[in-house]
Amino acid sequence: MEKKELRAAVKRLKQSLTDDMKLEQSNQVFNYIESLPVFKEARTILLYHSLPDELPTHHIIKKWALEKQIFLPRVNGVDLDVVPLDAELTDDNQFHIFEPTGSKTISPETLDIIIVPAVALDTQCNRMGRGKGFYDRLLNPLSHPYTIGVGFDCQIFDTIPCEPHDKKLNAVVTPDIKIVL
């Protein structure tokens, strides 16, 4: 299946999920992540502020901000900046994604974990995003942070289309599938 077709198919599958189902699946995913030694040892984590069709993270951001240093991505041209979680978030941007307003950014190399949203994931720890390449550009030069792709069960496949610039994740977690390389 081509990327465009796969994105459309996953979009249809996600539309059948209720808000309660999304929250339940999110809790299952993040409960598992919290059990990982790499998470227990982590101090700095890049999360994403979920859109309505993504695995919910709002409750997790609040929960983990009490014990970890949380960062969120902010679109900067064609790249993502890594910004500490501020008290203030704004969605006044081209994609209407809530992002921190702070001016301080850090190098993604200094993070312990990056939790990445996906349109589709596969059992070889590959990820397909929305097609703009933001996370590809963020992840490609990195060797240190532990990367975890998360999603709903309907987003995991045996294989997905990959390009040479796509970087494998260290782990893929859905409620029913947990793959840690």
C-alpha positions as CSV (number, residue, x, y, z in Angstrom):
1,M,0.0,0.0,0.0
2,E,1.3,3.5,-0.9
3,K,1.8,6.1,1.9
4,K,-1.2,8.2,0.7
5,E,-3.5,5.2,0.7
6,L,-2.2,4.0,4.1
7,R,-2.8,7.4,5.6
8,A,-6.4,7.5,4.3
9,A,-7.0,3.9,5.6
10,V,-5.7,4.7,9.1
11,K,-7.7,7.9,9.2
12,R,-10.9,5.9,8.5
13,L,-9.9,3.3,11.2
14,K,-9.3,6.0,13.8
15,Q,-12.7,7.7,13.1
16,S,-14.3,4.6,14.7
17,L,-12.6,5.2,18.0
18,T,-14.6,7.0,20.7
19,D,-13.0,9.5,23.1
20,D,-13.3,6.9,25.9
21,M,-11.6,4.2,23.7
22,K,-8.8,6.7,22.9
23,L,-8.2,7.5,26.5
24,E,-8.2,3.8,27.5
25,Q,-5.7,3.0,24.8
26,S,-3.6,5.9,25.8
27,N,-3.6,4.8,29.5
28,Q,-2.5,1.3,28.4
29,V,0.3,2.6,26.3
30,F,1.7,5.0,28.9
31,N,1.3,2.6,31.8
32,Y,3.6,0.3,29.8
33,I,6.1,3.0,29.0
34,E,6.2,4.0,32.7
35,S,7.3,0.4,33.5
36,L,10.3,0.5,31.2
37,P,13.7,0.9,32.9
38,V,14.7,3.6,30.4
39,F,11.7,5.6,31.4
40,K,12.3,5.2,35.1
41,E,15.8,6.5,34.6
42,A,14.9,9.3,32.3
43,R,14.9,12.9,33.4
44,T,14.2,14.7,30.2
45,I,11.4,13.7,27.8
46,L,10.1,15.2,24.6
47,L,6.4,14.5,24.2
48,Y,3.8,15.9,21.8
49,H,0.6,17.8,22.5
50,S,-1.9,15.4,20.9
51,L,-4.3,16.4,18.2
52,P,-7.8,15.0,18.4
53,D,-7.0,12.0,16.1
54,E,-3.7,11.1,17.9
55,L,-3.1,9.0,21.0
56,P,-4.0,11.4,23.8
57,T,-1.1,12.9,25.8
58,H,-2.6,15.9,27.6
59,H,-3.1,13.9,30.9
60,I,0.3,12.3,30.6
61,I,2.0,15.7,30.1
62,K,0.4,17.0,33.3
63,K,1.2,13.8,35.2
64,W,4.8,13.5,34.1
65,A,5.6,17.2,34.5
66,L,5.5,16.6,38.3
67,E,8.4,14.2,38.2
68,K,10.3,14.7,34.8
69,Q,11.4,17.6,32.8
70,I,9.0,17.7,29.9
71,F,9.6,19.3,26.5
72,L,7.3,19.8,23.6
73,P,8.1,20.4,19.9
74,R,7.5,23.7,18.2
75,V,7.5,24.1,14.4
76,N,10.2,26.4,13.2
77,G,10.0,26.6,9.4
78,V,10.6,23.0,8.3
79,D,12.2,21.9,11.5
80,L,11.1,21.2,15.1
81,D,12.5,23.1,18.0
82,V,12.6,21.4,21.4
83,V,11.1,23.8,24.0
84,P,10.7,23.3,27.7
85,L,7.0,23.0,28.8
86,D,5.9,26.5,29.7
87,A,2.8,27.3,31.7
88,E,1.5,28.9,28.5
89,L,0.7,27.1,25.3
90,T,-0.6,28.5,22.1
91,D,-2.2,27.0,18.9
92,D,-1.7,30.3,17.0
93,N,0.3,28.6,14.2
94,Q,-0.2,27.2,10.7
95,F,-1.1,23.7,12.0
96,H,-3.2,24.8,15.1
97,I,-1.1,22.5,17.3
98,F,-0.6,23.6,20.9
99,E,3.1,24.6,21.3
100,P,5.0,26.2,24.2
101,T,5.6,30.0,23.9
102,G,9.0,30.1,25.6
103,S,12.0,31.4,23.8
104,K,14.5,28.9,25.3
105,T,15.2,25.8,23.2
106,I,17.5,22.8,23.8
107,S,19.4,20.4,21.6
108,P,17.4,17.2,21.1
109,E,20.7,15.2,21.8
110,T,20.4,16.2,25.4
111,L,17.0,14.4,25.8
112,D,16.7,11.0,27.4
113,I,13.5,10.0,25.6
114,I,11.5,11.2,22.6
115,I,7.9,10.0,22.4
116,V,6.8,10.3,18.8
117,P,3.3,10.3,17.3
118,A,2.6,8.4,14.1
119,V,0.1,7.8,11.4
120,A,1.3,4.3,11.1
121,L,3.9,2.0,12.8
122,D,5.2,-1.4,12.0
123,T,6.6,-4.4,13.8
124,Q,10.2,-3.5,12.7
125,C,9.9,-0.2,14.6
126,N,9.4,2.0,11.6
127,R,7.2,5.0,11.7
128,M,5.2,6.9,9.1
129,G,4.1,10.5,9.9
130,R,1.7,13.0,8.3
131,G,4.1,13.6,5.4
132,K,5.8,16.9,6.3
133,G,9.0,15.3,7.6
134,F,9.3,17.2,10.8
135,Y,10.1,14.2,13.0
136,D,12.3,12.7,10.3
137,R,14.5,15.8,10.3
138,L,14.5,15.9,14.1
139,L,15.4,12.2,14.6
140,N,17.8,11.5,11.7
141,P,21.0,13.1,13.1
142,L,20.4,11.8,16.6
143,S,22.1,8.8,18.2
144,H,21.3,9.3,21.9
145,P,17.7,9.8,22.9
146,Y,15.7,6.6,23.2
147,T,12.8,6.9,20.7
148,I,9.4,5.5,21.2
149,G,6.6,5.5,18.6
150,V,3.1,5.4,20.0
151,G,-0.3,4.9,18.6
152,F,-3.6,3.1,18.7
153,D,-3.9,-0.6,17.8
154,C,-5.4,0.2,14.5
155,Q,-2.1,2.0,13.5
156,I,0.2,-1.0,13.7
157,F,1.0,-3.1,10.6
158,D,3.5,-5.8,9.8
159,T,5.3,-3.5,7.4
160,I,4.8,0.1,6.2
161,P,6.5,1.9,3.3
162,C,9.9,3.3,4.3
163,E,12.4,5.6,2.6
164,P,16.2,5.7,3.1
165,H,15.9,8.8,5.3
166,D,13.4,7.1,7.7
167,K,15.0,6.3,11.0
168,K,14.0,3.2,13.0
169,L,12.7,3.9,16.5
170,N,14.0,2.1,19.6
171,A,10.5,1.0,20.5
172,V,6.9,0.9,19.2
173,V,4.0,0.8,21.7
174,T,0.3,0.3,21.2
175,P,-2.1,-1.2,23.7
176,D,-1.7,-4.7,22.3
177,I,1.8,-4.5,20.6
178,K,5.0,-3.7,22.5
179,I,8.2,-3.9,20.5
180,V,11.5,-2.9,22.2
181,L,14.7,-3.2,20.1
